[in-house]
Amino acid sequence: MLTTVLAFIVTLGVLITFHELGHYWVARLCGVRVLRFSIGFGRVLIKRVDRHGTEWALSAIPLGGYVKMLDESTTTEALRAQRPDGVLSRESFSAQPVSRRMAIVAAGPVFNLLLAALLYALISFVGTQEPAAVLATPVAQSAAATGGLQAGDRIVAVDDKAIRSWSELRWALLQKLGDGGSIDLTIDQRGATLSRTLQLPVLADPSSADPLRLLGLRLATGTPIVRGVVPESVGMSAGLKVGDRILSVQRQADQDVGQLIQVIQQHAGKPLQLEVERDGQRLNIALIPAPLVQPDGQVVGRIGIQLGGEPQMVEVSYGPVDSLMNGVVKTFDTAWFSLRMMGKMILGEVSVKNISGPVTIADYAGQSAKIGWVAFVGYLALVSVSLGVLNLLPIPMLDGGHLLYYLIEIVRGSPPPERFMEWGQKIGFGLLSALMVLALFNDSMRYVTQWLSP
């Protein structure tokens, strides 16, 4: 819980601060006086005034932030800034030409996108150890199986785009799943370069299932390793121990975890020969899997061990220039994917259950922090993209809504009518309130479902 809370605070703090720094920095660049830079809303807890007269504050409610600029709405400050002829000072936000006002408003979400690009670039530059895109035996009758893929195949390109890791493969397929059609894979099959085509189903809800699993693609887990042994089980009686590497079963080598489980299940009540490696020595272990009757009446073998594997790993890293390019491309791809999913939600093609609120954000922040700093930085980048895209939507009360008003001002030659803007604010408030209620409801239902599941 402590890790989750701290990770959530860091996530909000970094993303909100960077967003508001965008507004602040461009406002100062345009000559606008900034009265307050606040992280959080409500009562000010800590504040400090700098030499420019800007009050830097930390406020009580940490779910956002704001930059308060000199404007007509800040009546006292505006009156002080008026010249004798009653015209507002050039330091006022409202005194700026529409192009500068648009730049100041757009700077917040643009800075979130820039932050995401830098974080993705950092991950690309530092490099990570990731599972290589090497396949286990495809699921029977799946798209992968009918497409001719085999165990040991290494996918090196998707639609002529180079693939080095399992995560890159998953992302490339996720980009294509919502559209259906087909996808061309370039594979390395025992040293031979081959082409394979998979038929993709149209997936209404891309986040509801793993795209790799949907297509029948499974990661080759490498040599099976015993991760646990159930007391008084067949495996314990036969002498299996945690850490044993199972090199072969029934004299068949190079069996992955899935294949080994399948063989064990098929040998209920029948002798089974395993060859294991323990402390550098090879041992032969004979056992007979115990019959277990499934709910559907099928009898399968069970020996009472937990299995894991060691997939083939690959170092994924890039030089400085390529890392920056990757960061920009990954940010663009993620933003575009988010917009596509929003459009599909509006059209009813994707479930609104995918909308997440602060509870889910906090949960995922904690989970990624526990995995390691690379996973947490990647999660920060993902949320930063989402925040940037959300704020650019043309909804009143968001930055994108203000940009919409300024575009109308450019077309009309004058600001929109006050009544129009008042109704816009009401509509925007209603939409955002409904969105927040829906997000909190989805958060609640996710945890209720998890709690009720066996």
N, C-alpha and C positions, 0 to 999 in steps of 0.2 A: 504493500500500500504506500509506504514512504517513497519507494522508487517511482511509482506511478504519479504521485502528487508532485514530486520534484521535477520529473520529466515533463509533466503538463505545464508547470510554472515556467520552466525553461522554454518550452515550445511557444507558449503564448508570449512570454517576454521578448524572445528574439524576433518573432514574426511581427508583433505589434510595433515594437521599437523600430524595426527596419521600415515598416509601412509608414509610420509617422515621420521618420527621418526623411523619407522621400518628399512628403509635403513641406516639411520644414526647410530642407536644403534648397528646393526650387523656389519657395517663397522668398527666402533670403536672397537668392540669386536675382529674383525679379524686383528686389527692393521693397518687399512688403514687411512691415513690422510684425514680428511674432510675439504675442503677449504671453502665451503659455504653451508649453510642451508637456502633456500629461500622459503617463502610462497608467491606465485605469480610469474609471469614472467615479463620480461622487466626491465625498469629503477628501480633501488633500491631507495626506499623512506626513509627507516629507516634501520640502520645496527648497529651491535655491535660485536666486536671481543672478544672471550673468551680467557682464559689462554692457551687453546690448539691450538690457532691460527685459529679457525673456525669462519667465519663471519656469524652471524645470521641476516637475512635480511627479510624485508617486501617489496615486489616489486609491481609495478603499476597495473599489470593485474592479478586479483585474481582468475583466472580460472585454477589453478593448482599450482605446486610447484616443486622443484628439490633439490637434494643433489649433490653438485659438489665435486668430489673426486680427489685426486692426480692421474694423468694418463698421457699417452702419448699425449692425446688431449690437456691437459693443458701444453703447451710447456714450458713456462718460469718456472713454478713451477717444472716440471719434470726435466728440466736441472739442477735446483738448487739441486734437490734431488739425482742426479746421483753420484755414486762413481767415483773415478778417472779412473776406468777401463771402464766407460761408461754404466754400468749396473744400471737400475733404482733402487731406494731405495725400501726396503721391505714395505715401507708405501704406495707404489703405488698400485692402484687397479689392474693394469695389471700384477703386479708381484705376485699376489696371485694365488694359485692353483685353478683349475676350480671349485672344490667343494665349496671353500669359495666365489668365485664370484657368484656362483649360490645361495648360502645362502643370500648374500647381496641383490641380485636382487629380490629374492622371498620374502624377509622380508617385503617389502612394502605392497603387497596385503595380505600376511598372517596377518599382523598387522590389516588390515581392517576387516578381518574375526574375529580376536580375539576381536576387539572393538565391533563388532556386538554381539558376544557371551556374552560379559560383559554387554552390554546394555540390551539385552534380559533377562539376569540373574537378572539385577537390577529391571526390571519390574516384573519379577516373584517373587522376594523376597519382594519388597514393597507391591505388591498386588494391585489389581484393582477391582472395582465394575463393573461387567459385566452382561448383560442380561443372564439369565439361558436359556438352550436349551429346552424351553417349546414351544410346537407348538400350533398355531391357527388352525382353520379348513383348511386342505390342499386345494389347488386349484383343482376344479373339473376336472376329467379326467387326472390329472397329475400323474407322477411316484409315488408321495407320496400318492395320493388318491387310486390309483390302488394297491399300496403296503399295504394298510390296516391301514395307520396312521390316528389318530383321534385328534381332538382338546383336549388339555390338556396333551397329551403324552409328556413325558420328555425323550429326547435322552440321554442315559448315556454312550454309547460306539459306536464307528464306527470301524467295523472289529476288535473287541475285544480291541480297544484302548480307554481308558476312556475319556469321554467328560464331561466337567463341564459347559462350557459357550457357548453362541451362536457363538462367534468368533472362538472358538476351533472347533465347528461343521463346520463352513464355511471353515476353513483352511483344515480340514480333507477331506471334499468333493471336494475342489478345487484341491487337490493332485490327486484325482481319476478321475476327469471329463475328462481329455484329453485321457484317456485310454478306456472308454466305459466299457461294461461288467455289473457287478452287485456289490452291496455293502450291507453288512450285518449291520443292526442297532440293538442295544439292547435298549429297551425303558422301561420306568416305566409308566405303564398305570393304574392309580388309585391304586397304591401299588403293582400291579402284574408286574413281570419282564417277558417281551415277546421279541421275536425276529421277525424282519421284514427284508425283502430283497427288495431293490429297483433296478430296471433296469436303468442303466445310459446311456444316449446318448453319442456318441462321439462328443465332442465339439471342432471344429477347432480353435476357438478363445476364450480361457478361460477367457480373460479379457473383452470380449465384453458383458458379461451378468453375473449377480449375480448367482452363482451356486445354491444357495438355492431357488431363485425364479424360476430358470429353472426346478428344480425338483418339484416345487409346495409347497415347505416348507415355512411357514410363522411364524414369531415370534408372540407368544401370547402377545398381548400388555397390557393385564390386563384390569381393569375397565376403560371404556371410560371417558375422561375428556374433557369438553368444553374449548377449547383454544381461541376461538374467536366467536363473534356473528355479523353477517352482519346487519347493520342498516336497519330498516323497513322490516325485514324478518319475516318469520313465527316463527322462533325460538325466536326472540326478542319480538314479539307480545305475545307469549305464556309465556314469563317471564324467559326464560333461560338466565343464566349469566356465564361469564367466571369463571372457577373454579368449576362449577357444575360437580359432579361425577354421571354418569348415571348408576344406579344399575341394572335396568331391563327395558325391552321394551316389551309391550304386556304381562306383567307378567312373561316374560322369563328372568331369572337372568343369570349372568356369560356370558354375550355377549361381545365379544371383539369389537374393533373398526370396523374391516371389516364386522363382522356379523351385527352390528348396522346399518352401512351404507346400507347394503343389505336390511334390513327390512324397513328402511326409503324409499329407492328407490321403494320397492314393494308396498308401501302404498300411492301412488300418489292419492290425492283427497279422501283418506279414513282416518277415525279417528285413532289416534295413542296415546297410553298411555305410558308415561315415568315415572319412579320413580327415583328421583335424590336425592343426598345428598349434602346439602349446610350448611356450618358452624355447622356440627354435627347434623343437623335436616334432616329428610326425607320428601320430598315433592312429590306430584303427579301432573304431568303436562300433560294436554290433548292438542293435536294439530292435524292439518290436513296438511300433506306435500303438498306443491304446485306442480302441474304437470309441468314437464319440458320435452319438446320434444327434443330428441337427434338427431344428424345428420342422423342416420339410421332410424328415424321415431319412435323409441321406446320411450314410455312415462315413465319417472321415477319421483319419489318424491324427493322434496328438501325442507329443512327447514332453510338453510342459517346459518349453524354453522360450525366451524372448530373443528375437533376432534383430540385428542391425547390420549396417554395411559401411564400407568406405568407398564412396564414389570417386571416380577419377577426377582430380582437381586440376584447375588451370588458373594461372595468374593472369588477371585482367587489369592492365594498366596502360596508360598512354602518356605521350609527351605533353609539355605545357600547351602548345598550340592545339593539338588534337583534343586534349582534355577540355579546353575552352569551347571548341567546336561541339564536342559531345555534350557538354553542359547546355549549350544553347539549343541543340537539336532535341535533347531529352526534354527540356523545358517546353519547347514548342509542341513536341509530340504529346506530352502529358496535358498541356493546355487544350490542344485540339481534341484529344480524347475526352476530356471533361466536357467540352462544349457539345460534342456529339452525343454524349450520354444525356446531357441536359435536354437536348433537342428530342431525343428518343423518349425521355420521361414525359415531356410535354405532349408528344404524339401518342403516348400510351404504349410505346413499344418496349419500354424498360420500366420495371417496377420502381415506385417511389420509396420502396423499402430500403433502397441503397443510400438514401440521404441519412447522414450521420450527424449527431450532435456532440456537445462537449464531453459527454460521458464516454462515448466511443473514442473520441480523439484522445482523451486522457488515458484510456485503456491501451490503445495502440502505441501511444508515446511511451508508456511504461514497458510494454512488451518489447519494443524496439530497443529501448535503453538497456534492457537486460541482455539482449543478444550481443550488443557491442556498439562502439561509437559509430562505426560505418553504417550500421542499420539505422541508428538514431538520426544521423545526418541525412540519410536518404529519406527518412520519414519527414524530417523538417522541410526538405526540399519539396516533397509531395504536397504537404499542407500549405506551404508557401505559394505553390502554383494555384492550388484551389482557392486560397484567399485572394490572390491577384485576379483570377478569372471571375470569381463571385463579385468582387467590387467593381469590375468593369461592365457588369450587366446593366442595361439601361433601366434600372429600377430606381425611382425617386427615393431619396435618403441614402443611397449608395453613391460612390464616386461616379459610377456610370450614369446615374440619373442626373447628376449635375452636368456632366458632359453633354447629355441629351439636351438639357436646357440651353447650354451655350451654343450647340449646333442650331437650335431653333432661333436663337438670338442672331446668329450669323445670317440665316436665311431671311428672317423678318427685318433685320436691321435694327431691332430693339428687343429687349428682354420679353419673354412670354408674359401674358397678363397675370396679375396677382392671383385671380380666381383659378386660373389654370394650374398655377404652381401650388396653391393650397390643396386643390383636389389631388394633384400628383402626390403631395406629401401624405395625404390620407390613404391613398391607394398603396403607396410604397410601404407605409407603416403596416397596413393590413397584410400585404404580401409577406413582409419579413416576419411579422408575428405568426402568421400561419406556417411559414417555413420553420420557424423555431419550435413551434408546438409539434409539428410533424417530426422534426429531428429528435426531439426529446421523447416522443412516443415510440419512434423506432428504436432508440437507445433502450428504453424500458422493455420493449417487447423482446429485444435480443437477449437481455439478461434474464427475463422471465422464462424464455424458451430454454436457455442454457440451464437454468435452475431446475426446470421440470424434466429435462431430458435425463435418461438413466445414465 
